[in-house]
Amino acid sequence: MGLNEILKDRIPKFRDPHDDVWQSLWRGGMAEFFAVAMFVFLGSGSVAAVQDLLGEARLEVAALTLISLAHGFAIMILVYSIGEVSGGNINPAITWALLLTNKMSVLRALTYWAFQLTGAVCGAAILRSLHPQILRLGLGCHGLHPQFSPAQGLWCEIVFTFIFVFVVFATAVSPFAGKMAPLSGEDYGPGKLTPFAIGMTIMCLHTVGIPMTGASMNPARSFGPAIVNGCWNNHWIYWVGPFIGSSMAAWTAQLIFLSHLRAITKVFEITRGRRTEAEPGENYGQLQEVQGQFVGDKGGQI
């Protein structure tokens, strides 16, 4: 295989002529806009609700639980809602990971980012408009724990985002993840429980990360409240951390879940007690090219 063929499979196209038609980009972008706006509204709104009840400086177990549940269930509901329209990114770091692994064109990624960030600002602005001045205690702005240095905060966001994006790739992007993945196996993976797995991951990570950095993992979630409320302290952490973490997770998941599909399929068959003496082409014929991302049943790589 020549260098041109290798680069063709590794470097994202600027525009996919089959996928990036105007109607598809518009619908996907608008789905991301509304989903991110709702997520910022619900996530930041849960923080504002806790602040209204408990005061600005208090973070009790009840408050931590409420905020974590709100973020986790919000993501789960929204991925269920728009997953079949845009893929349910709802996060510029997820879009970046898909672009990095050649699962999305540059044009679609730029479109999603524009709609995601605009939606985040709109969601934060709507939330602010619903609260009187006396109750606007940050309205969900992210910030570091006073005892944390910026370097520690950056490392936290890298780790949190790595875990989150790894789960996304394992449950939604992997060709064995079920009906919400680009390639659907008969009974592999969580299938329609994928949004539930992603939402529960967000909930768990918020439970751990809120006392440290606020557990952003999502530049849009941090960007909207920062624009509307002017909270810019250490804001760069909530961009650099998620993008580094998502890059590391994407490359790791690419190695584990998205390369050598025939070999992975063989492992799945063996672990499920279905090993047969048939030829590989008979067992693994489902690994056909789908949306230009997967190679046929001769054991090629993504």
C-alpha positions in Angstrom: 0.0 0.0 0.0 1.4 3.3 -1.0 1.7 6.5 1.0 -1.2 8.1 -0.8 -3.5 5.2 0.1 -2.4 5.3 3.7 -3.0 9.1 4.0 -6.3 8.7 2.2 -7.6 6.5 5.0 -6.1 8.6 7.8 -6.7 12.3 6.8 -10.3 13.5 7.0 -11.8 14.8 3.8 -12.8 18.5 3.8 -16.2 17.5 2.4 -17.9 14.2 2.0 -19.9 14.4 -1.3 -22.2 11.6 -0.2 -22.9 12.7 3.4 -22.3 16.5 3.4 -25.3 17.6 1.3 -26.9 20.8 2.4 -30.0 19.2 3.9 -27.9 16.8 6.0 -25.6 19.5 7.3 -28.4 21.8 8.1 -30.5 19.2 10.0 -27.4 17.9 11.8 -26.3 21.4 12.8 -29.7 22.4 14.0 -30.0 19.2 16.0 -26.7 20.0 17.7 -27.8 23.6 18.3 -31.0 22.7 20.2 -29.4 19.8 22.0 -26.5 21.9 23.3 -28.8 24.8 24.2 -31.0 22.4 26.2 -28.0 20.7 27.8 -26.4 24.0 29.0 -29.8 25.2 30.2 -30.5 22.0 32.2 -27.0 21.5 33.4 -26.4 25.1 34.4 -29.9 25.3 35.6 -29.3 22.5 38.1 -26.3 24.4 39.5 -28.4 27.6 39.7 -31.2 25.7 41.5 -28.7 24.3 44.1 -27.2 27.7 44.6 -30.6 29.3 45.1 -31.4 26.7 47.8 -28.1 26.2 49.6 -26.1 29.3 48.9 -23.1 30.1 46.6 -20.3 28.6 48.6 -21.9 25.3 49.8 -21.5 22.0 48.1 -23.2 19.2 50.1 -23.8 15.6 49.1 -27.4 16.4 48.1 -26.2 19.3 45.8 -23.5 17.1 44.3 -26.0 14.3 43.6 -28.6 16.7 42.1 -26.1 18.3 39.7 -24.6 15.0 38.7 -28.0 13.5 38.0 -29.2 16.5 36.0 -26.1 16.4 33.7 -26.2 12.6 33.3 -29.9 12.3 32.5 -29.9 15.4 30.3 -27.2 13.9 28.1 -29.0 10.6 28.0 -32.3 12.2 27.0 -30.7 14.4 24.4 -28.6 11.7 22.8 -31.8 9.6 22.5 -33.5 12.6 20.9 -31.0 13.6 18.2 -28.8 10.5 17.9 -30.3 9.5 14.6 -30.2 13.0 13.2 -26.7 14.3 14.0 -25.1 11.4 15.8 -25.7 13.2 19.1 -22.3 14.8 19.6 -23.5 17.6 21.9 -19.8 18.3 22.6 -17.1 19.9 20.5 -14.6 17.4 22.0 -16.6 14.5 20.7 -16.8 16.2 17.3 -13.0 16.6 17.4 -12.5 13.0 18.3 -14.6 11.8 15.4 -12.8 14.2 13.0 -9.4 13.0 14.3 -10.3 9.4 13.6 -11.7 10.2 10.1 -15.3 9.5 11.1 -16.4 13.0 10.1 -15.5 15.5 7.4 -13.9 18.8 8.2 -16.9 20.7 6.8 -19.3 18.8 9.1 -17.1 19.3 12.1 -16.9 23.1 11.5 -20.7 23.2 11.0 -21.3 21.3 14.3 -18.8 23.5 16.2 -20.6 26.6 15.0 -24.0 25.4 16.0 -22.8 23.9 19.3 -21.2 27.1 20.5 -24.1 29.2 19.4 -26.5 26.8 21.1 -24.5 27.0 24.3 -24.6 30.8 24.4 -28.4 30.7 23.7 -29.0 28.2 26.4 -27.0 30.2 29.0 -28.7 33.4 27.9 -32.2 31.9 28.3 -31.3 30.6 31.8 -30.0 34.0 32.8 -33.2 35.7 31.6 -35.2 33.5 33.9 -33.3 34.4 37.1 -33.6 37.7 38.9 -30.3 39.6 39.5 -30.0 38.6 43.1 -30.0 34.9 42.2 -27.5 35.0 39.4 -24.6 33.4 41.3 -22.5 32.3 38.3 -25.3 30.3 36.7 -23.2 27.2 36.1 -19.8 28.7 35.4 -17.0 26.3 35.7 -14.1 27.0 38.0 -11.2 25.3 39.9 -11.2 24.3 43.5 -9.3 26.9 45.4 -6.6 24.4 46.4 -6.1 23.2 42.8 -3.4 24.7 40.5 -4.2 25.3 36.8 -1.9 22.3 36.0 -3.9 20.1 38.3 -7.2 21.3 36.9 -5.9 20.7 33.3 -4.9 17.2 34.2 -8.3 16.5 35.8 -10.1 17.6 32.6 -7.9 15.5 30.5 -8.6 12.4 32.6 -12.3 13.0 32.8 -12.6 13.6 29.1 -10.5 10.6 28.3 -12.9 8.3 30.3 -16.0 9.9 28.7 -14.8 9.8 25.1 -13.5 6.2 25.5 -17.0 5.1 26.6 -18.5 7.0 23.7 -16.3 5.2 21.2 -16.8 1.8 22.9 -20.6 2.1 23.0 -21.6 4.3 20.1 -18.8 4.4 17.5 -17.5 0.8 17.7 -19.0 -1.3 14.9 -20.0 -3.8 17.5 -22.0 -1.4 19.6 -25.5 -2.1 18.3 -28.1 -0.1 16.3 -26.8 3.4 17.2 -23.4 2.6 15.7 -22.4 3.1 12.0 -22.3 -0.7 11.6 -24.9 -2.7 13.5 -24.2 -6.2 14.7 -27.1 -8.5 15.4 -26.7 -8.6 19.1 -23.3 -7.0 19.8 -22.9 -4.2 22.3 -25.5 -2.1 24.2 -27.5 -1.0 21.2 -30.3 1.3 22.2 -28.9 1.4 25.7 -25.9 3.4 24.3 -27.3 6.8 25.5 -28.0 5.3 28.9 -24.3 4.2 29.2 -23.1 7.6 28.1 -25.4 9.5 30.5 -24.4 7.3 33.4 -20.7 7.9 32.6 -21.4 11.7 32.7 -23.2 11.3 36.0 -20.3 9.3 37.6 -17.7 11.7 36.3 -19.6 14.7 37.6 -19.8 13.1 41.0 -16.1 12.8 41.1 -15.1 15.9 39.2 -17.5 18.7 40.4 -15.5 19.4 43.6 -12.3 19.6 41.5 -13.0 21.5 38.3 -16.7 21.4 37.9 -16.3 18.4 35.6 -16.8 20.2 32.2 -15.5 17.7 29.6 -17.4 19.8 27.2 -16.0 23.2 25.9 -19.5 24.3 24.9 -20.9 23.7 28.4 -18.2 26.0 29.7 -18.3 28.5 26.9 -22.0 29.4 27.1 -22.0 30.5 30.7 -18.6 32.2 30.3 -19.9 34.4 27.5 -23.2 35.3 29.2 -21.9 35.8 32.8 -18.3 36.8 32.1 -16.6 34.1 34.1 -13.2 33.6 32.3 -10.9 32.5 35.2 -8.8 29.6 33.9 -11.3 29.2 31.1 -8.6 27.9 28.8 -8.5 24.7 30.8 -12.0 23.8 29.7 -10.8 23.9 26.1 -7.3 22.4 26.2 -8.1 19.6 28.7 -11.1 18.2 26.8 -9.4 18.4 23.4 -6.3 16.6 24.7 -8.3 14.0 26.6 -10.6 13.3 23.6 -7.6 13.0 21.3 -6.0 10.4 23.6 -9.2 8.5 24.0 -9.9 8.5 20.2 -6.5 7.1 19.4 -6.8 4.5 22.1 -10.3 3.5 21.1 -9.2 3.4 17.4 -6.6 0.9 18.3 -8.9 -1.3 20.5 -12.3 -1.1 18.8 -11.8 0.2 15.2 -8.9 -1.5 13.7 -8.5 -5.1 12.4 -12.3 -5.6 12.4 -12.1 -9.2 11.3 -9.8 -10.2 14.1 -12.1 -8.4 16.6 -15.1 -10.1 15.2 -13.4 -13.5 15.7 -12.9 -12.7 19.4 -16.6 -11.8 19.7 -17.6 -15.1 18.2 -15.3 -17.1 20.4 -16.4 -15.3 23.6 -20.0 -16.0 22.8 -19.4 -19.7 22.1 -20.1 -19.5 18.4 -16.8 -20.5 17.0 -17.3 -22.6 13.8 -15.1 -24.2 11.3 -16.5 -22.1 8.4 -14.2 -19.8 6.4 -13.7 -16.3 7.7 -15.5 -14.9 4.7 -18.6 -16.8 5.7 -18.6 -15.6 9.4 -17.5 -12.1 8.9 -19.2 -11.0 5.7 -21.1 -8.3 7.6 -17.9 -6.2 7.7 -18.8 -4.5 4.5 -18.1 -0.9 3.8 -20.6 1.4 5.5 -20.6 5.1 4.8 -17.1 5.0 3.4 -15.6 4.1 6.8 -15.3 0.3 7.0 -13.5 -2.1 4.7 -15.0 -5.3 3.3 -14.7 -8.8 4.6 -11.1 -9.3 3.7 -9.8 -8.1 7.1 -8.8 -4.6 6.2 -8.5 -1.7 8.6 -10.5 1.4 9.2 
